[in-house]
Every structure is written in C-alpha cells, then in structure tokens.
Amino acid sequence: MNRTQGAAVAAVALAVLFAGGAVTVASADRDEAPSTPVSSSADAGFARDMSVHHQQAVEMSFIVRDRTKDEEVRRLAYDIANTQANQRGMMLGWLDLWGLPKNVSGVAPMAWMGMGDMGSMDMDGALMPGMATNAQLDELRRASGREAEVLYLKLMTEHHRGGVHMAEGCVQKCSVDIERNLAQGMVDAQKSEMALMADMLKKRGA
C-alpha cells in the first residue's frame, strides 16, 4: 500500500468512525462508554501505546533494509514498515479527532491494561514488552547480511508477540468498534507474520 492509498484508508476509517457517532458496545463492560473516548480510556491508551510500538517496528524495518540484500527479508521489512506506518497514522488521527494528547506525562505505558508498573522497569529504552532495547537496536545497525537478517527476524518476532498481547487487550477493553476491528486485524496479521518469520529463521539455520 502506498502513501496515497494509506491516506485514503485512514480517511475512510475516520469517516466511518465519526459518522453518526460510531461508538457501539460489545459487552456489558462497555455499556457505559462515552460517545467520545476520554484520555484515561483503553481506546486512548491503546492508540498512544501502539503508535509508539509501531514506530519502533518501522525503524527496525528501515534499518534491516539497508543492512541486507536478501529480497525475502527486504520484502517483509517493506510490508511491515508500510502497514504499521499507516496504522500508526490512523491511531494518531483518532487522538486528534478525539481532542486528546498523543503523550501523557506520569502515565506508565500499558496502564490501561492494568500494567501500570511498567514505567518503573529499567529495560534500556524498551518502553513496552516486545520492544527492542537500545543495545539491540545498535547491534542491528552494526550487523549485515545473514547476521542482520537473523537478528531482525528474532527481534521482530518478539516485537510482534508484544504487539499481539497489547492488541488483544484492546479487543477486550476498547469501546470504539473500528478501533477494536483494527486491533483484531493486527492480532491476525502479526500472528501470520510470526509464523512466516519462524520459517525464515529455520531456512537460515537459526
């Protein structure tokens, strides 16, 4: 999907979301959900946290693109970078339209999932489970060829595992239909990519 197509998808998604106040309930837990999410809601928390999570996936994908000539890995990296950049744009757009900040000081990552102690953990720059540390990103930048491919596939597998966990949390807790649908799509797509990456690692003897 190119940038123009991504913008069109985001525009359609946002139009669907706000046409007629497109907030519905999927369980008794969401019966009292407000028509527009508040800053402390799961909807806002997921949009903020997954945007950060996605940004690192995009960064890692661009790094490996320049560290290997393997077309299979480069194609996967391109797909991940484009998909997650587009999804990130949608989530940040929702925050704008809800009139909510993209960053909130004093709120730990994934607090909306009941994981508020994450902020006290020293994970060397990895803000959330699955995210690569600063040292791992530096290692990827130094690697090349097969070494870079294997490291990227391992890091991205863990990144997807953390992303799936967070997206499943939104499926359970978010109140906005289109956001829950996006989260479920992330779960399905990233599980599929994890299986693909397992095969790619096996091919590389890792």
Biotite code that builds the C-alpha atoms (Angstrom):
import biotite.structure as struc

atoms = struc.array([
    struc.Atom([0.000, 0.000, 0.000], chain_id="A", res_id=1, res_name="MET", atom_name="CA", element="C"),
    struc.Atom([1.497, 3.370, -0.986], chain_id="A", res_id=2, res_name="ASN", atom_name="CA", element="C"),
    struc.Atom([1.191, 6.604, 0.958], chain_id="A", res_id=3, res_name="ARG", atom_name="CA", element="C"),
    struc.Atom([-1.801, 7.824, -1.077], chain_id="A", res_id=4, res_name="THR", atom_name="CA", element="C"),
    struc.Atom([-3.679, 4.577, -0.536], chain_id="A", res_id=5, res_name="GLN", atom_name="CA", element="C"),
    struc.Atom([-2.827, 4.686, 3.166], chain_id="A", res_id=6, res_name="GLY", atom_name="CA", element="C"),
    struc.Atom([-4.214, 8.188, 3.463], chain_id="A", res_id=7, res_name="ALA", atom_name="CA", element="C"),
    struc.Atom([-7.391, 7.113, 1.713], chain_id="A", res_id=8, res_name="ALA", atom_name="CA", element="C"),
    struc.Atom([-7.834, 4.155, 4.050], chain_id="A", res_id=9, res_name="VAL", atom_name="CA", element="C"),
    struc.Atom([-7.326, 6.406, 7.060], chain_id="A", res_id=10, res_name="ALA", atom_name="CA", element="C"),
    struc.Atom([-9.811, 8.951, 5.740], chain_id="A", res_id=11, res_name="ALA", atom_name="CA", element="C"),
    struc.Atom([-12.465, 6.317, 5.139], chain_id="A", res_id=12, res_name="VAL", atom_name="CA", element="C"),
    struc.Atom([-11.868, 4.763, 8.542], chain_id="A", res_id=13, res_name="ALA", atom_name="CA", element="C"),
    struc.Atom([-12.139, 8.117, 10.293], chain_id="A", res_id=14, res_name="LEU", atom_name="CA", element="C"),
    struc.Atom([-15.286, 8.991, 8.374], chain_id="A", res_id=15, res_name="ALA", atom_name="CA", element="C"),
    struc.Atom([-16.896, 5.716, 9.395], chain_id="A", res_id=16, res_name="VAL", atom_name="CA", element="C"),
    struc.Atom([-15.871, 6.253, 12.978], chain_id="A", res_id=17, res_name="LEU", atom_name="CA", element="C"),
    struc.Atom([-17.396, 9.683, 13.360], chain_id="A", res_id=18, res_name="PHE", atom_name="CA", element="C"),
    struc.Atom([-20.381, 9.478, 11.038], chain_id="A", res_id=19, res_name="ALA", atom_name="CA", element="C"),
    struc.Atom([-23.323, 9.470, 13.397], chain_id="A", res_id=20, res_name="GLY", atom_name="CA", element="C"),
    struc.Atom([-21.139, 8.887, 16.449], chain_id="A", res_id=21, res_name="GLY", atom_name="CA", element="C"),
    struc.Atom([-19.925, 5.420, 15.585], chain_id="A", res_id=22, res_name="ALA", atom_name="CA", element="C"),
    struc.Atom([-19.364, 4.085, 19.068], chain_id="A", res_id=23, res_name="VAL", atom_name="CA", element="C"),
    struc.Atom([-21.090, 0.843, 19.940], chain_id="A", res_id=24, res_name="THR", atom_name="CA", element="C"),
    struc.Atom([-20.969, -1.615, 22.811], chain_id="A", res_id=25, res_name="VAL", atom_name="CA", element="C"),
    struc.Atom([-19.760, -5.182, 22.522], chain_id="A", res_id=26, res_name="ALA", atom_name="CA", element="C"),
    struc.Atom([-20.129, -6.315, 26.131], chain_id="A", res_id=27, res_name="SER", atom_name="CA", element="C"),
    struc.Atom([-21.617, -5.287, 29.450], chain_id="A", res_id=28, res_name="ALA", atom_name="CA", element="C"),
    struc.Atom([-18.241, -3.848, 30.416], chain_id="A", res_id=29, res_name="ASP", atom_name="CA", element="C"),
    struc.Atom([-18.634, -1.205, 27.684], chain_id="A", res_id=30, res_name="ARG", atom_name="CA", element="C"),
    struc.Atom([-22.277, -0.289, 28.305], chain_id="A", res_id=31, res_name="ASP", atom_name="CA", element="C"),
    struc.Atom([-21.341, 2.998, 29.956], chain_id="A", res_id=32, res_name="GLU", atom_name="CA", element="C"),
    struc.Atom([-18.693, 4.003, 27.442], chain_id="A", res_id=33, res_name="ALA", atom_name="CA", element="C"),
    struc.Atom([-18.881, 7.709, 26.472], chain_id="A", res_id=34, res_name="PRO", atom_name="CA", element="C"),
    struc.Atom([-19.545, 8.636, 22.843], chain_id="A", res_id=35, res_name="SER", atom_name="CA", element="C"),
    struc.Atom([-16.039, 10.106, 22.610], chain_id="A", res_id=36, res_name="THR", atom_name="CA", element="C"),
    struc.Atom([-13.203, 8.349, 24.483], chain_id="A", res_id=37, res_name="PRO", atom_name="CA", element="C"),
    struc.Atom([-11.588, 10.173, 27.393], chain_id="A", res_id=38, res_name="VAL", atom_name="CA", element="C"),
    struc.Atom([-7.840, 10.403, 27.932], chain_id="A", res_id=39, res_name="SER", atom_name="CA", element="C"),
    struc.Atom([-7.797, 7.624, 30.535], chain_id="A", res_id=40, res_name="SER", atom_name="CA", element="C"),
    struc.Atom([-9.786, 5.183, 28.375], chain_id="A", res_id=41, res_name="SER", atom_name="CA", element="C"),
    struc.Atom([-8.469, 1.967, 26.886], chain_id="A", res_id=42, res_name="ALA", atom_name="CA", element="C"),
    struc.Atom([-9.191, 3.447, 23.442], chain_id="A", res_id=43, res_name="ASP", atom_name="CA", element="C"),
    struc.Atom([-6.844, 6.374, 24.009], chain_id="A", res_id=44, res_name="ALA", atom_name="CA", element="C"),
    struc.Atom([-4.237, 4.289, 25.839], chain_id="A", res_id=45, res_name="GLY", atom_name="CA", element="C"),
    struc.Atom([-4.083, 1.726, 23.068], chain_id="A", res_id=46, res_name="PHE", atom_name="CA", element="C"),
    struc.Atom([-3.839, 4.383, 20.365], chain_id="A", res_id=47, res_name="ALA", atom_name="CA", element="C"),
    struc.Atom([-0.943, 6.076, 22.183], chain_id="A", res_id=48, res_name="ARG", atom_name="CA", element="C"),
    struc.Atom([0.973, 2.958, 23.161], chain_id="A", res_id=49, res_name="ASP", atom_name="CA", element="C"),
    struc.Atom([0.558, 1.066, 19.912], chain_id="A", res_id=50, res_name="MET", atom_name="CA", element="C"),
    struc.Atom([1.670, 4.143, 17.985], chain_id="A", res_id=51, res_name="SER", atom_name="CA", element="C"),
    struc.Atom([4.955, 4.064, 19.912], chain_id="A", res_id=52, res_name="VAL", atom_name="CA", element="C"),
    struc.Atom([5.233, 0.296, 19.485], chain_id="A", res_id=53, res_name="HIS", atom_name="CA", element="C"),
    struc.Atom([4.604, 0.576, 15.738], chain_id="A", res_id=54, res_name="HIS", atom_name="CA", element="C"),
    struc.Atom([7.143, 3.355, 15.325], chain_id="A", res_id=55, res_name="GLN", atom_name="CA", element="C"),
    struc.Atom([9.944, 1.086, 16.512], chain_id="A", res_id=56, res_name="GLN", atom_name="CA", element="C"),
    struc.Atom([8.864, -1.674, 14.115], chain_id="A", res_id=57, res_name="ALA", atom_name="CA", element="C"),
    struc.Atom([9.075, 0.832, 11.270], chain_id="A", res_id=58, res_name="VAL", atom_name="CA", element="C"),
    struc.Atom([12.536, 1.916, 12.462], chain_id="A", res_id=59, res_name="GLU", atom_name="CA", element="C"),
    struc.Atom([13.857, -1.651, 12.663], chain_id="A", res_id=60, res_name="MET", atom_name="CA", element="C"),
    struc.Atom([12.463, -2.441, 9.220], chain_id="A", res_id=61, res_name="SER", atom_name="CA", element="C"),
    struc.Atom([14.232, 0.523, 7.649], chain_id="A", res_id=62, res_name="PHE", atom_name="CA", element="C"),
    struc.Atom([17.468, -0.469, 9.386], chain_id="A", res_id=63, res_name="ILE", atom_name="CA", element="C"),
    struc.Atom([17.463, -4.024, 8.049], chain_id="A", res_id=64, res_name="VAL", atom_name="CA", element="C"),
    struc.Atom([16.505, -2.834, 4.581], chain_id="A", res_id=65, res_name="ARG", atom_name="CA", element="C"),
    struc.Atom([19.897, -1.122, 4.413], chain_id="A", res_id=66, res_name="ASP", atom_name="CA", element="C"),
    struc.Atom([21.809, -3.985, 6.067], chain_id="A", res_id=67, res_name="ARG", atom_name="CA", element="C"),
    struc.Atom([20.938, -6.857, 3.723], chain_id="A", res_id=68, res_name="THR", atom_name="CA", element="C"),
    struc.Atom([20.369, -7.524, 0.042], chain_id="A", res_id=69, res_name="LYS", atom_name="CA", element="C"),
    struc.Atom([18.143, -10.539, 0.708], chain_id="A", res_id=70, res_name="ASP", atom_name="CA", element="C"),
    struc.Atom([14.918, -9.862, -1.194], chain_id="A", res_id=71, res_name="GLU", atom_name="CA", element="C"),
    struc.Atom([12.750, -12.019, 1.079], chain_id="A", res_id=72, res_name="GLU", atom_name="CA", element="C"),
    struc.Atom([13.748, -10.107, 4.206], chain_id="A", res_id=73, res_name="VAL", atom_name="CA", element="C"),
    struc.Atom([13.620, -6.752, 2.454], chain_id="A", res_id=74, res_name="ARG", atom_name="CA", element="C"),
    struc.Atom([10.108, -7.505, 1.166], chain_id="A", res_id=75, res_name="ARG", atom_name="CA", element="C"),
    struc.Atom([8.911, -8.480, 4.657], chain_id="A", res_id=76, res_name="LEU", atom_name="CA", element="C"),
    struc.Atom([10.507, -5.368, 6.143], chain_id="A", res_id=77, res_name="ALA", atom_name="CA", element="C"),
    struc.Atom([8.842, -3.195, 3.488], chain_id="A", res_id=78, res_name="TYR", atom_name="CA", element="C"),
    struc.Atom([5.434, -4.720, 4.199], chain_id="A", res_id=79, res_name="ASP", atom_name="CA", element="C"),
    struc.Atom([5.787, -4.302, 7.963], chain_id="A", res_id=80, res_name="ILE", atom_name="CA", element="C"),
    struc.Atom([7.031, -0.722, 7.663], chain_id="A", res_id=81, res_name="ALA", atom_name="CA", element="C"),
    struc.Atom([4.215, 0.330, 5.343], chain_id="A", res_id=82, res_name="ASN", atom_name="CA", element="C"),
    struc.Atom([1.446, -1.443, 7.222], chain_id="A", res_id=83, res_name="THR", atom_name="CA", element="C"),
    struc.Atom([2.474, -0.208, 10.636], chain_id="A", res_id=84, res_name="GLN", atom_name="CA", element="C"),
    struc.Atom([3.182, 3.341, 9.460], chain_id="A", res_id=85, res_name="ALA", atom_name="CA", element="C"),
    struc.Atom([-0.336, 3.528, 8.011], chain_id="A", res_id=86, res_name="ASN", atom_name="CA", element="C"),
    struc.Atom([-1.911, 2.067, 11.147], chain_id="A", res_id=87, res_name="GLN", atom_name="CA", element="C"),
    struc.Atom([0.073, 4.482, 13.293], chain_id="A", res_id=88, res_name="ARG", atom_name="CA", element="C"),
    struc.Atom([-1.235, 7.386, 11.250], chain_id="A", res_id=89, res_name="GLY", atom_name="CA", element="C"),
    struc.Atom([-4.801, 6.208, 11.787], chain_id="A", res_id=90, res_name="MET", atom_name="CA", element="C"),
    struc.Atom([-4.379, 5.916, 15.548], chain_id="A", res_id=91, res_name="MET", atom_name="CA", element="C"),
    struc.Atom([-2.756, 9.329, 15.883], chain_id="A", res_id=92, res_name="LEU", atom_name="CA", element="C"),
    struc.Atom([-5.539, 10.748, 13.727], chain_id="A", res_id=93, res_name="GLY", atom_name="CA", element="C"),
    struc.Atom([-8.144, 9.341, 16.107], chain_id="A", res_id=94, res_name="TRP", atom_name="CA", element="C"),
    struc.Atom([-6.424, 11.002, 19.049], chain_id="A", res_id=95, res_name="LEU", atom_name="CA", element="C"),
    struc.Atom([-6.511, 14.316, 17.186], chain_id="A", res_id=96, res_name="ASP", atom_name="CA", element="C"),
    struc.Atom([-10.197, 13.991, 16.387], chain_id="A", res_id=97, res_name="LEU", atom_name="CA", element="C"),
    struc.Atom([-10.996, 12.977, 19.950], chain_id="A", res_id=98, res_name="TRP", atom_name="CA", element="C"),
    struc.Atom([-9.144, 16.098, 21.116], chain_id="A", res_id=99, res_name="GLY", atom_name="CA", element="C"),
    struc.Atom([-6.758, 14.003, 23.221], chain_id="A", res_id=100, res_name="LEU", atom_name="CA", element="C"),
    struc.Atom([-2.982, 14.375, 23.682], chain_id="A", res_id=101, res_name="PRO", atom_name="CA", element="C"),
    struc.Atom([-0.618, 11.965, 21.992], chain_id="A", res_id=102, res_name="LYS", atom_name="CA", element="C"),
    struc.Atom([1.586, 11.848, 25.076], chain_id="A", res_id=103, res_name="ASN", atom_name="CA", element="C"),
    struc.Atom([0.556, 11.998, 28.738], chain_id="A", res_id=104, res_name="VAL", atom_name="CA", element="C"),
    struc.Atom([3.195, 12.554, 31.415], chain_id="A", res_id=105, res_name="SER", atom_name="CA", element="C"),
    struc.Atom([3.021, 10.496, 34.564], chain_id="A", res_id=106, res_name="GLY", atom_name="CA", element="C"),
    struc.Atom([1.092, 7.644, 32.959], chain_id="A", res_id=107, res_name="VAL", atom_name="CA", element="C"),
    struc.Atom([3.008, 4.402, 32.585], chain_id="A", res_id=108, res_name="ALA", atom_name="CA", element="C"),
    struc.Atom([2.857, 2.517, 29.264], chain_id="A", res_id=109, res_name="PRO", atom_name="CA", element="C"),
    struc.Atom([0.040, -0.023, 29.148], chain_id="A", res_id=110, res_name="MET", atom_name="CA", element="C"),
    struc.Atom([-1.549, 1.283, 32.345], chain_id="A", res_id=111, res_name="ALA", atom_name="CA", element="C"),
    struc.Atom([-4.894, 0.962, 30.544], chain_id="A", res_id=112, res_name="TRP", atom_name="CA", element="C"),
    struc.Atom([-4.245, -2.802, 30.523], chain_id="A", res_id=113, res_name="MET", atom_name="CA", element="C"),
    struc.Atom([-3.555, -2.901, 34.245], chain_id="A", res_id=114, res_name="GLY", atom_name="CA", element="C"),
    struc.Atom([0.208, -2.948, 33.680], chain_id="A", res_id=115, res_name="MET", atom_name="CA", element="C"),
    struc.Atom([0.940, 0.379, 35.351], chain_id="A", res_id=116, res_name="GLY", atom_name="CA", element="C"),
    struc.Atom([4.180, -0.821, 36.921], chain_id="A", res_id=117, res_name="ASP", atom_name="CA", element="C"),
    struc.Atom([5.857, -0.943, 33.500], chain_id="A", res_id=118, res_name="MET", atom_name="CA", element="C"),
    struc.Atom([7.120, 2.593, 33.878], chain_id="A", res_id=119, res_name="GLY", atom_name="CA", element="C"),
    struc.Atom([9.301, 1.642, 36.829], chain_id="A", res_id=120, res_name="SER", atom_name="CA", element="C"),
    struc.Atom([11.137, -1.075, 34.909], chain_id="A", res_id=121, res_name="MET", atom_name="CA", element="C"),
    struc.Atom([14.601, -0.394, 33.516], chain_id="A", res_id=122, res_name="ASP", atom_name="CA", element="C"),
    struc.Atom([14.517, -2.001, 30.088], chain_id="A", res_id=123, res_name="MET", atom_name="CA", element="C"),
    struc.Atom([17.249, 0.031, 28.331], chain_id="A", res_id=124, res_name="ASP", atom_name="CA", element="C"),
    struc.Atom([14.891, 2.053, 26.206], chain_id="A", res_id=125, res_name="GLY", atom_name="CA", element="C"),
    struc.Atom([12.318, -0.714, 25.643], chain_id="A", res_id=126, res_name="ALA", atom_name="CA", element="C"),
    struc.Atom([9.164, 1.036, 26.815], chain_id="A", res_id=127, res_name="LEU", atom_name="CA", element="C"),
    struc.Atom([6.867, -1.973, 26.468], chain_id="A", res_id=128, res_name="MET", atom_name="CA", element="C"),
    struc.Atom([7.081, -5.781, 26.251], chain_id="A", res_id=129, res_name="PRO", atom_name="CA", element="C"),
    struc.Atom([8.410, -6.958, 22.931], chain_id="A", res_id=130, res_name="GLY", atom_name="CA", element="C"),
    struc.Atom([10.185, -3.708, 22.104], chain_id="A", res_id=131, res_name="MET", atom_name="CA", element="C"),
    struc.Atom([13.887, -3.893, 21.333], chain_id="A", res_id=132, res_name="ALA", atom_name="CA", element="C"),
    struc.Atom([16.361, -2.324, 23.731], chain_id="A", res_id=133, res_name="THR", atom_name="CA", element="C"),
    struc.Atom([18.750, 0.443, 22.704], chain_id="A", res_id=134, res_name="ASN", atom_name="CA", element="C"),
    struc.Atom([21.596, -2.087, 22.758], chain_id="A", res_id=135, res_name="ALA", atom_name="CA", element="C"),
    struc.Atom([19.698, -4.433, 20.434], chain_id="A", res_id=136, res_name="GLN", atom_name="CA", element="C"),
    struc.Atom([18.961, -1.620, 18.004], chain_id="A", res_id=137, res_name="LEU", atom_name="CA", element="C"),
    struc.Atom([22.647, -0.677, 17.987], chain_id="A", res_id=138, res_name="ASP", atom_name="CA", element="C"),
    struc.Atom([23.549, -4.315, 17.324], chain_id="A", res_id=139, res_name="GLU", atom_name="CA", element="C"),
    struc.Atom([21.148, -4.408, 14.377], chain_id="A", res_id=140, res_name="LEU", atom_name="CA", element="C"),
    struc.Atom([22.685, -1.215, 12.961], chain_id="A", res_id=141, res_name="ARG", atom_name="CA", element="C"),
    struc.Atom([26.159, -2.800, 13.114], chain_id="A", res_id=142, res_name="ARG", atom_name="CA", element="C"),
    struc.Atom([25.143, -6.139, 11.622], chain_id="A", res_id=143, res_name="ALA", atom_name="CA", element="C"),
    struc.Atom([24.994, -7.005, 7.941], chain_id="A", res_id=144, res_name="SER", atom_name="CA", element="C"),
    struc.Atom([23.977, -9.852, 5.669], chain_id="A", res_id=145, res_name="GLY", atom_name="CA", element="C"),
    struc.Atom([22.732, -13.049, 7.304], chain_id="A", res_id=146, res_name="ARG", atom_name="CA", element="C"),
    struc.Atom([23.575, -11.767, 10.784], chain_id="A", res_id=147, res_name="GLU", atom_name="CA", element="C"),
    struc.Atom([21.321, -8.736, 10.278], chain_id="A", res_id=148, res_name="ALA", atom_name="CA", element="C"),
    struc.Atom([18.562, -10.881, 8.792], chain_id="A", res_id=149, res_name="GLU", atom_name="CA", element="C"),
    struc.Atom([18.517, -13.317, 11.708], chain_id="A", res_id=150, res_name="VAL", atom_name="CA", element="C"),
    struc.Atom([18.680, -10.578, 14.321], chain_id="A", res_id=151, res_name="LEU", atom_name="CA", element="C"),
    struc.Atom([15.868, -8.634, 12.661], chain_id="A", res_id=152, res_name="TYR", atom_name="CA", element="C"),
    struc.Atom([13.653, -11.703, 12.400], chain_id="A", res_id=153, res_name="LEU", atom_name="CA", element="C"),
    struc.Atom([14.237, -12.571, 16.065], chain_id="A", res_id=154, res_name="LYS", atom_name="CA", element="C"),
    struc.Atom([13.664, -9.005, 17.265], chain_id="A", res_id=155, res_name="LEU", atom_name="CA", element="C"),
    struc.Atom([10.570, -8.569, 15.107], chain_id="A", res_id=156, res_name="MET", atom_name="CA", element="C"),
    struc.Atom([9.122, -11.874, 16.301], chain_id="A", res_id=157, res_name="THR", atom_name="CA", element="C"),
    struc.Atom([9.360, -10.670, 19.904], chain_id="A", res_id=158, res_name="GLU", atom_name="CA", element="C"),
    struc.Atom([8.053, -7.259, 18.846], chain_id="A", res_id=159, res_name="HIS", atom_name="CA", element="C"),
    struc.Atom([5.016, -8.879, 17.228], chain_id="A", res_id=160, res_name="HIS", atom_name="CA", element="C"),
    struc.Atom([4.458, -11.059, 20.293], chain_id="A", res_id=161, res_name="ARG", atom_name="CA", element="C"),
    struc.Atom([4.262, -7.941, 22.467], chain_id="A", res_id=162, res_name="GLY", atom_name="CA", element="C"),
    struc.Atom([2.088, -6.193, 19.901], chain_id="A", res_id=163, res_name="GLY", atom_name="CA", element="C"),
    struc.Atom([-0.356, -9.099, 19.742], chain_id="A", res_id=164, res_name="VAL", atom_name="CA", element="C"),
    struc.Atom([-0.677, -9.055, 23.528], chain_id="A", res_id=165, res_name="HIS", atom_name="CA", element="C"),
    struc.Atom([-1.495, -5.350, 23.502], chain_id="A", res_id=166, res_name="MET", atom_name="CA", element="C"),
    struc.Atom([-3.898, -5.622, 20.562], chain_id="A", res_id=167, res_name="ALA", atom_name="CA", element="C"),
    struc.Atom([-5.743, -8.457, 22.295], chain_id="A", res_id=168, res_name="GLU", atom_name="CA", element="C"),
    struc.Atom([-6.129, -6.119, 25.272], chain_id="A", res_id=169, res_name="GLY", atom_name="CA", element="C"),
    struc.Atom([-7.822, -3.547, 23.040], chain_id="A", res_id=170, res_name="CYS", atom_name="CA", element="C"),
    struc.Atom([-10.126, -6.181, 21.555], chain_id="A", res_id=171, res_name="VAL", atom_name="CA", element="C"),
    struc.Atom([-11.298, -6.872, 25.103], chain_id="A", res_id=172, res_name="GLN", atom_name="CA", element="C"),
    struc.Atom([-11.322, -3.348, 26.528], chain_id="A", res_id=173, res_name="LYS", atom_name="CA", element="C"),
    struc.Atom([-11.716, -0.754, 23.772], chain_id="A", res_id=174, res_name="CYS", atom_name="CA", element="C"),
    struc.Atom([-15.161, 0.770, 23.147], chain_id="A", res_id=175, res_name="SER", atom_name="CA", element="C"),
    struc.Atom([-14.836, 2.099, 19.603], chain_id="A", res_id=176, res_name="VAL", atom_name="CA", element="C"),
    struc.Atom([-15.848, -0.541, 17.077], chain_id="A", res_id=177, res_name="ASP", atom_name="CA", element="C"),
    struc.Atom([-13.435, 0.454, 14.334], chain_id="A", res_id=178, res_name="ILE", atom_name="CA", element="C"),
    struc.Atom([-10.525, 0.543, 16.769], chain_id="A", res_id=179, res_name="GLU", atom_name="CA", element="C"),
    struc.Atom([-11.351, -2.934, 18.071], chain_id="A", res_id=180, res_name="ARG", atom_name="CA", element="C"),
    struc.Atom([-11.580, -4.137, 14.479], chain_id="A", res_id=181, res_name="ASN", atom_name="CA", element="C"),
    struc.Atom([-8.175, -2.667, 13.722], chain_id="A", res_id=182, res_name="LEU", atom_name="CA", element="C"),
    struc.Atom([-6.748, -4.342, 16.830], chain_id="A", res_id=183, res_name="ALA", atom_name="CA", element="C"),
    struc.Atom([-8.175, -7.717, 15.807], chain_id="A", res_id=184, res_name="GLN", atom_name="CA", element="C"),
    struc.Atom([-6.680, -7.242, 12.362], chain_id="A", res_id=185, res_name="GLY", atom_name="CA", element="C"),
    struc.Atom([-3.298, -6.624, 13.995], chain_id="A", res_id=186, res_name="MET", atom_name="CA", element="C"),
    struc.Atom([-3.622, -9.833, 16.002], chain_id="A", res_id=187, res_name="VAL", atom_name="CA", element="C"),
    struc.Atom([-4.425, -11.896, 12.908], chain_id="A", res_id=188, res_name="ASP", atom_name="CA", element="C"),
    struc.Atom([-1.791, -10.325, 10.657], chain_id="A", res_id=189, res_name="ALA", atom_name="CA", element="C"),
    struc.Atom([1.029, -10.361, 13.184], chain_id="A", res_id=190, res_name="GLN", atom_name="CA", element="C"),
    struc.Atom([0.402, -13.977, 14.173], chain_id="A", res_id=191, res_name="LYS", atom_name="CA", element="C"),
    struc.Atom([0.623, -14.866, 10.484], chain_id="A", res_id=192, res_name="SER", atom_name="CA", element="C"),
    struc.Atom([3.871, -12.906, 10.125], chain_id="A", res_id=193, res_name="GLU", atom_name="CA", element="C"),
    struc.Atom([5.295, -14.622, 13.212], chain_id="A", res_id=194, res_name="MET", atom_name="CA", element="C"),
    struc.Atom([4.719, -17.994, 11.543], chain_id="A", res_id=195, res_name="ALA", atom_name="CA", element="C"),
    struc.Atom([6.366, -16.697, 8.371], chain_id="A", res_id=196, res_name="LEU", atom_name="CA", element="C"),
    struc.Atom([9.363, -15.390, 10.323], chain_id="A", res_id=197, res_name="MET", atom_name="CA", element="C"),
    struc.Atom([9.749, -18.747, 12.093], chain_id="A", res_id=198, res_name="ALA", atom_name="CA", element="C"),
    struc.Atom([10.049, -20.384, 8.677], chain_id="A", res_id=199, res_name="ASP", atom_name="CA", element="C"),
    struc.Atom([12.519, -17.736, 7.523], chain_id="A", res_id=200, res_name="MET", atom_name="CA", element="C"),
    struc.Atom([14.669, -18.271, 10.613], chain_id="A", res_id=201, res_name="LEU", atom_name="CA", element="C"),
    struc.Atom([14.621, -22.038, 10.048], chain_id="A", res_id=202, res_name="LYS", atom_name="CA", element="C"),
    struc.Atom([15.789, -21.514, 6.460], chain_id="A", res_id=203, res_name="LYS", atom_name="CA", element="C"),
    struc.Atom([18.713, -19.522, 7.840], chain_id="A", res_id=204, res_name="ARG", atom_name="CA", element="C"),
    struc.Atom([19.640, -22.204, 10.359], chain_id="A", res_id=205, res_name="GLY", atom_name="CA", element="C"),
    struc.Atom([18.564, -20.081, 13.307], chain_id="A", res_id=206, res_name="ALA", atom_name="CA", element="C"),
])
